Structure formats: structure tokens, C-alpha cells
Amino acid sequence: MLLVILLFASPVFAADEEICFTPDTTGQMVVEIEKCRLIQQQVILLRQKNDELERQIVLYKEINSIQEQQIQTLKNATETYQDLLKAQGEAYEKQIKAAKPNMWDEIMKGAAFVGLGLLVGLLL
């Protein structure tokens, strides 16, 4: 019991002791304490900025994913459009060939007109 009383009593006696510092040391301690406070504030601000940057990274990753999907969609649309243009080109070529008179057909028509003209000329 005496030991317990001495343990509790010893801090009371120790509190009465004074610790003295030189004015230079005291000034340095005050400066260091202020630096510590400023650094703690900076750490808090940097943590907040870091959290914000991490949120931005997540958002940018989502934007990047969406843009990659858009690029793939546009590639697919471009390929489809190119296939459509190719099919249209082939269809137009077929129509042009069908619309152009064949050379032999023209020769036969010309020969028929010459023959008809000779026949009319002989009859007159």
C-alpha cells in the first residue's frame, strides 16, 4: 500500500520541478511547433487532394472505357458503311452494264437499218 501511495505521490512532486530553456532554445521550439502545425495542415490538405485525384482517376477510367466503346462502335459502323458502299457500287455497275447497249446489238441494229434501206431502195 505504501508503494502505491509513493507511486501516485511521485508525479505530484515531479510536477513542481521547473524545466528551464535558454531563450534561443525556446524560440527554436516555438518555431518548430509552428512548423509542425503547418506541416500537419499541409498533410491534411494533401490527403484531401489525393482523395480528389483518386476520384478523378476513377472517373477518367470510366470516361476512357466509354470512349473505347464509342471507338469500337464507330469502327463497326464504318465497316458496315464501307460494305454498303461496296454493295451499292456493284449494283450501280450492274445497272450501267444493263443500260449500255452491247456492241453486237448496235452492229445488228445498224445492219438491219442498212438492209431495210437497201430493200426500200430496190423497191423504188
Backbone as JSON, one array per atom type, in Angstrom:
{
  "sequence": "MLLVILLFASPVFAADEEICFTPDTTGQMVVEIEKCRLIQQQVILLRQKNDELERQIVLYKEINSIQEQQIQTLKNATETYQDLLKAQGEAYEKQIKAAKPNMWDEIMKGAAFVGLGLLVGLLL",
  "N": [[0.82, -1.18, 0.0], [1.94, 1.19, 0.74], [3.73, 1.48, -1.27], [2.06, 2.01, -3.47], [1.02, 4.48, -2.74], [3.33, 6.0, -2.81], [3.92, 5.82, -5.53], [1.79, 7.22, -6.69], [2.14, 9.67, -5.52], [4.63, 10.56, -6.34], [4.51, 11.69, -9.03], [3.26, 14.09, -8.43], [5.1, 15.46, -6.92], [7.05, 15.64, -8.87], [5.93, 17.35, -10.67], [6.22, 19.79, -9.6], [8.76, 20.53, -10.15], [10.79, 22.65, -12.13], [11.46, 23.16, -15.55], [13.92, 24.58, -17.38], [14.71, 26.56, -20.23], [16.96, 27.97, -22.58], [16.61, 31.27, -24.01], [17.1, 31.19, -26.79], [16.76, 28.47, -27.4], [14.11, 28.17, -26.63], [12.87, 29.84, -28.51], [13.49, 28.45, -30.86], [12.07, 26.14, -30.33], [9.43, 27.07, -30.36], [9.26, 27.9, -33.01], [9.62, 25.44, -34.31], [7.37, 24.07, -33.37], [5.35, 25.58, -34.58], [6.01, 25.08, -37.25], [5.45, 22.37, -37.27], [2.67, 22.4, -36.9], [1.89, 23.69, -39.26], [2.82, 21.84, -41.12], [1.22, 19.67, -40.46], [-1.29, 20.7, -41.23], [-0.81, 20.95, -43.95], [-0.46, 18.26, -44.59], [-3.04, 17.32, -44.14], [-4.44, 18.78, -46.11], [-3.13, 17.79, -48.39], [-3.86, 15.11, -48.27], [-6.6, 15.36, -48.71], [-6.53, 16.41, -51.31], [-5.31, 14.27, -52.58], [-7.28, 12.31, -52.26], [-9.27, 13.46, -53.85], [-7.97, 13.43, -56.34], [-7.76, 10.67, -56.69], [-10.46, 10.04, -56.98], [-10.91, 11.39, -59.35], [-9.28, 9.89, -61.04], [-10.68, 7.49, -61.11], [-13.01, 8.38, -62.39], [-11.91, 9.23, -64.84], [-11.02, 6.8, -65.82], [-13.47, 5.54, -66.23], [-14.52, 7.25, -68.19], [-12.64, 6.82, -70.2], [-13.14, 4.12, -70.75], [-15.75, 4.3, -71.75], [-15.26, 5.87, -74.02], [-13.63, 4.14, -75.47], [-15.49, 2.16, -76.06], [-17.16, 3.68, -77.69], [-15.42, 4.2, -79.8], [-15.07, 1.61, -80.79], [-17.69, 1.08, -81.59], [-17.98, 3.02, -83.57], [-16.03, 2.12, -85.36], [-17.17, -0.31, -86.15], [-19.51, 0.7, -87.33], [-18.37, 2.12, -89.44], [-17.19, 0.06, -90.92], [-19.5, -1.33, -91.66], [-20.74, 0.66, -93.18], [-18.85, 0.91, -95.25], [-19.08, -1.62, -96.41], [-21.71, -1.4, -97.32], [-21.42, 0.69, -99.18], [-19.76, -0.59, -101.01], [-21.46, -2.64, -101.91], [-23.45, -1.05, -103.06], [-21.97, 0.15, -105.08], [-21.35, -2.06, -106.67], [-23.95, -2.73, -107.46], [-24.65, -0.44, -108.93], [-22.79, -0.63, -111.01], [-23.72, -2.94, -112.27], [-26.19, -2.01, -113.13], [-25.38, -0.03, -114.92], [-24.04, -1.57, -116.84], [-26.22, -3.03, -117.72], [-27.74, -1.01, -118.84], [-26.14, 0.0, -120.86], [-25.81, -0.31, -124.3], [-25.09, -3.31, -126.03], [-22.24, -3.95, -128.04], [-22.45, -5.68, -130.21], [-25.16, -5.79, -130.47], [-25.66, -3.19, -131.36], [-24.33, -3.24, -133.79], [-25.87, -5.15, -135.14], [-28.33, -3.83, -135.2], [-27.66, -1.64, -136.77], [-26.99, -2.98, -139.17], [-29.46, -4.04, -139.77], [-30.93, -1.72, -140.32], [-29.51, -0.81, -142.52], [-29.98, -2.92, -144.28], [-32.77, -2.74, -144.47], [-32.92, -0.25, -145.62], [-31.69, -0.76, -148.1], [-33.48, -2.57, -149.15], [-35.79, -0.98, -149.37], [-34.76, 0.82, -151.14], [-34.36, -0.76, -153.4], [-36.89, -1.47, -154.02], [-37.98, 0.87, -154.85]],
  "CA": [[0.0, 0.0, 0.0], [2.86, 2.31, 0.8], [4.31, 1.6, -2.62], [1.05, 2.64, -4.3], [0.96, 5.89, -2.35], [4.55, 6.64, -3.32], [3.83, 5.94, -6.98], [0.86, 8.32, -7.02], [2.65, 10.92, -4.96], [5.84, 10.98, -7.03], [4.27, 12.66, -10.1], [2.89, 15.38, -7.86], [6.35, 16.12, -6.58], [7.81, 15.91, -10.1], [5.29, 18.46, -11.37], [6.68, 21.03, -9.01], [10.07, 20.87, -10.69], [10.74, 23.53, -13.28], [12.44, 22.88, -16.59], [14.27, 25.88, -17.96], [15.39, 26.54, -21.52], [17.51, 29.28, -22.95], [15.71, 31.97, -24.93], [17.3, 30.69, -28.17], [16.14, 27.16, -27.49], [12.67, 28.39, -26.56], [12.47, 30.38, -29.82], [13.55, 27.35, -31.82], [10.97, 25.21, -30.03], [8.2, 27.69, -30.84], [9.31, 27.83, -34.48], [9.42, 24.04, -34.7], [5.96, 23.74, -33.1], [4.57, 26.21, -35.65], [6.27, 24.3, -38.46], [4.72, 21.11, -37.13], [1.26, 22.69, -37.14], [1.74, 23.95, -40.7], [3.01, 20.58, -41.84], [0.01, 18.87, -40.23], [-2.32, 21.26, -42.09], [-0.46, 20.57, -45.32], [-0.73, 16.83, -44.73], [-4.49, 17.19, -44.27], [-4.79, 19.27, -47.45], [-2.61, 16.85, -49.4], [-4.71, 13.91, -48.23], [-7.84, 15.72, -49.39], [-6.22, 16.5, -52.75], [-5.06, 12.9, -53.03], [-8.59, 11.65, -52.39], [-9.92, 14.04, -55.03], [-7.28, 12.9, -57.52], [-8.15, 9.27, -56.84], [-11.82, 10.05, -57.55], [-10.77, 11.79, -60.75], [-8.72, 8.75, -61.77], [-11.79, 6.56, -61.34], [-13.87, 8.98, -63.41], [-11.21, 9.2, -66.12], [-11.04, 5.42, -66.29], [-14.81, 5.3, -66.77], [-14.62, 8.0, -69.45], [-11.8, 6.11, -71.16], [-13.86, 2.91, -71.13], [-16.87, 4.7, -72.61], [-14.71, 6.31, -75.31], [-13.19, 2.95, -76.2], [-16.71, 1.55, -76.6], [-17.6, 4.53, -78.79], [-14.5, 3.97, -80.91], [-15.4, 0.3, -81.37], [-18.98, 1.24, -82.27], [-17.73, 3.79, -84.8], [-15.33, 1.23, -86.29], [-18.17, -1.24, -86.7], [-20.37, 1.46, -88.23], [-17.57, 2.43, -90.63], [-17.08, -1.17, -91.71], [-20.82, -1.57, -92.24], [-20.94, 1.67, -94.22], [-17.99, 0.55, -96.38], [-19.72, -2.77, -97.07], [-22.88, -0.87, -98.02], [-20.94, 1.42, -100.36], [-19.26, -1.58, -101.96], [-22.63, -3.28, -102.5], [-24.09, -0.07, -103.94], [-21.11, 0.3, -106.25], [-21.56, -3.22, -107.53], [-25.29, -2.63, -108.03], [-24.6, 0.6, -109.96], [-22.07, -1.17, -112.17], [-24.62, -3.86, -112.97], [-27.19, -1.2, -113.82], [-24.72, 0.63, -116.05], [-23.84, -2.59, -117.86], [-27.52, -3.38, -118.29], [-28.23, 0.13, -119.59], [-25.29, 0.19, -122.05], [-26.1, -1.25, -125.38], [-24.0, -4.2, -126.38], [-21.67, -3.56, -129.33], [-23.02, -6.54, -131.27], [-26.54, -5.35, -130.68], [-25.61, -1.97, -132.18], [-23.96, -3.65, -135.16], [-27.04, -5.82, -135.72], [-29.33, -2.8, -135.49], [-27.16, -0.89, -137.93], [-27.11, -3.84, -140.35], [-30.89, -4.14, -140.07], [-31.34, -0.47, -140.97], [-28.9, -0.79, -143.87], [-30.73, -3.9, -145.07], [-34.08, -2.16, -144.72], [-32.72, 0.83, -146.57], [-31.41, -1.37, -149.41], [-34.73, -3.14, -149.59], [-36.63, 0.14, -149.79], [-34.14, 1.4, -152.36], [-34.59, -1.69, -154.52], [-38.31, -1.42, -154.34], [-38.33, 2.14, -155.52]],
  "C": [[0.87, 1.25, 0.0], [3.48, 2.56, -0.57], [3.34, 2.31, -3.56], [0.97, 4.13, -3.99], [2.18, 6.62, -2.87], [4.5, 6.82, -4.84], [2.9, 7.08, -7.38], [1.4, 9.66, -6.55], [3.85, 11.43, -5.74], [5.56, 11.9, -8.22], [3.88, 14.03, -9.57], [4.16, 16.15, -7.5], [7.15, 16.47, -7.81], [7.21, 17.1, -10.84], [5.77, 19.79, -10.8], [8.04, 21.45, -9.57], [9.9, 21.73, -11.93], [11.83, 23.11, -14.26], [12.7, 24.2, -17.29], [15.01, 25.67, -19.28], [15.95, 27.93, -21.76], [16.55, 29.96, -23.9], [15.87, 31.5, -26.38], [16.61, 29.35, -28.38], [14.62, 27.29, -27.47], [12.15, 28.91, -27.9], [12.46, 29.29, -30.88], [12.39, 26.38, -31.59], [9.64, 25.77, -30.55], [8.13, 27.62, -32.36], [9.03, 26.41, -34.95], [7.97, 23.6, -34.46], [5.07, 24.33, -34.19], [4.78, 25.47, -36.97], [5.49, 23.0, -38.44], [3.24, 21.31, -37.4], [1.01, 22.91, -38.64], [1.87, 22.67, -41.51], [1.79, 19.68, -41.66], [-1.14, 19.38, -41.11], [-2.07, 20.89, -43.55], [-0.75, 19.1, -45.57], [-2.23, 16.6, -44.92], [-4.94, 17.62, -45.66], [-4.33, 18.31, -48.54], [-3.41, 15.56, -49.42], [-6.03, 14.17, -48.95], [-7.63, 15.79, -50.91], [-5.99, 15.11, -53.32], [-6.37, 12.14, -53.22], [-9.32, 12.15, -53.63], [-9.28, 13.51, -56.32], [-7.62, 11.43, -57.76], [-9.56, 9.15, -57.41], [-11.76, 10.43, -59.03], [-10.21, 10.65, -61.59], [-9.82, 7.75, -62.09], [-12.7, 7.09, -62.44], [-13.21, 8.93, -64.79], [-11.15, 7.78, -66.69], [-12.4, 5.07, -66.88], [-15.0, 6.01, -68.11], [-13.83, 7.29, -70.53], [-12.5, 4.86, -71.66], [-15.01, 3.25, -72.08], [-16.36, 5.13, -73.98], [-14.2, 5.13, -76.13], [-14.38, 2.22, -76.8], [-17.22, 2.35, -77.79], [-16.72, 4.32, -80.02], [-14.83, 2.65, -81.59], [-16.71, 0.37, -82.14], [-18.79, 1.98, -83.59], [-16.96, 2.95, -85.83], [-16.3, 0.27, -86.95], [-19.09, -0.53, -87.68], [-19.65, 1.79, -89.53], [-17.45, 1.21, -91.53], [-18.41, -1.49, -92.39], [-21.09, -0.61, -93.39], [-20.09, 1.35, -95.46], [-18.57, -0.64, -97.14], [-20.93, -2.32, -97.88], [-22.46, -0.13, -99.28], [-20.43, 0.46, -101.43], [-20.43, -2.26, -102.67], [-23.35, -2.32, -103.45], [-23.28, 0.12, -105.21], [-21.3, -0.86, -107.23], [-22.94, -3.16, -108.2], [-25.32, -1.57, -109.14], [-23.87, 0.11, -111.21], [-22.95, -2.12, -112.97], [-25.68, -3.08, -113.74], [-26.59, -0.51, -115.04], [-24.49, -0.37, -117.18], [-25.16, -2.95, -118.54], [-28.04, -2.24, -119.17], [-27.41, 0.37, -120.86], [-25.7, -0.8, -123.12], [-24.85, -2.07, -125.7], [-23.5, -3.81, -127.77], [-22.26, -4.41, -130.46], [-24.47, -6.18, -131.54], [-26.58, -4.11, -131.57], [-25.26, -2.32, -133.63], [-25.15, -4.3, -135.86], [-28.13, -4.81, -136.08], [-28.92, -2.0, -136.71], [-27.31, -1.69, -139.21], [-28.57, -3.97, -140.76], [-31.37, -2.88, -140.77], [-30.76, -0.36, -142.37], [-29.66, -1.74, -144.79], [-32.11, -3.36, -145.42], [-33.98, -1.02, -145.74], [-32.45, 0.3, -147.96], [-32.7, -1.95, -149.99], [-35.69, -2.06, -150.1], [-36.08, 0.73, -151.09], [-34.36, 0.51, -153.56], [-36.07, -1.63, -154.96], [-38.66, -0.11, -155.07], [-37.62, 2.17, -156.82]]
}
